[in-house]
């Protein structure tokens, strides 16, 4: 990185999908992000919403939760995010509906990377596409009790030789989502 670091470039460089990118590529990504303010108790998005992008928390606190599912039940808190943490990375790639809701615990500021901008960024910047693909491969390899039926597919993932394009990124996120779904059913 350079001595021209900004809070935004530092925040985006810590997201595993973009970790290790050169400063020039980070700056390219920053051209696509928007800064948004979220007031206390306002929702960033709701479970089952169509994904519109990824959010990186710059200041404040976000709560990730599942809404009530039955009569008299309350919502179930899943996580509380602090600055530097992010949400929406899989929806950014695979377009699947939001799996949970997110709201501001207190006034917060987020960097927002819209899905359309992400697609443009990976099309125009091969290093960004490679970084995202490799990060997804690393995430898959770190999953406990992972089962991949295709030996060839597993070899490509292990060797980080998956072609860095949106369709393969979607395949990788499906593997992760399926694994997470199986693991959550065991709990």
ABEGO torsion letter per residue (X at the ends): XBAABBAAAAAAAABAAABGBBAAAAAAAAAABBBBBBBBGBBABBBGBBBAEBBBBABEBBBBBBBBABBGBBBBBABBBBBGBBBGAAAAAAGBBBABBBBBABBBBBBBBBAAAAAAAAAABAAAAAAAAAAAAAAAAABBGBBBABAAAAAAAAAGABBBBAAAAAAAAAAAAAAAAAAAAAX
